[in-house]
């Protein structure tokens, strides 16, 4: 039985709530989180929720926070 719950990434001690994102965005961020910091991923999630694309939110996070 599958229960729909909020995904919480625990990757290299990163705990990030990604509620409000669709399945493909969650998958892409999960893969992306291996190479970036928790602050970077949180910034990306915030920008994606505001309607920006994955690429745009990544560039904003890089300029604002670095890797």
N, C-alpha and C positions, 0 to 999 in steps of 0.2 A: 504494500500500500504506500503510495507516494503522498506526502504531506507538503503542501506549498508553504515554505518558510522563508524568512529573510536570510540571504546568504551572508555569512561573515567569513572573510578570508583570514586564515591564520597561516600566513606564508612568511617565513623568516621572522616570526614574532610580530607580524603586522596584523592588526585587527581592524577591519574596515567594514562599515555597514554600507551596503550597496542597494538598499531598498529604493524603489522608484526607477530602476534601470531595467531594460529588457534583457532577454536571455543572451543575445549576441553581444551586447555591451558588457554584460557580466563576464562572459567568456573571454572577451578581448582584454578586459581589465585584469582578470586573473592571470593571464599569460604575461601581461605588461608589468604586473606587480613584482615579479621575480627580479626585474632589473632596476626598479626605482624605489625611492623611499616612501614611507607611509604618508608624509606630507604631500608629496607629489601626486600620489594616487587620490588622496582626499580632495585635493584641488581639482583634479580631473573630474571626479564624480560631481563636485559642485557645479563645474562648468557644463558638464553633459546634462545635468538636470535643468540648467538654465536654457538649454536648447542648442548649445554649440556642438559641433561635430567632434569625434574622437581626436582627429588630427589637430583641430584648432585648440581644443582643451589641453592637448599634450604640449603644443608650442607655448601656450600661455603659462602652463606649469613650469616649463623649462626656463622661460624668461624670468618668472617670478621667484621660483624656488631652487632652480638648478635640478640636477638629477636626483 
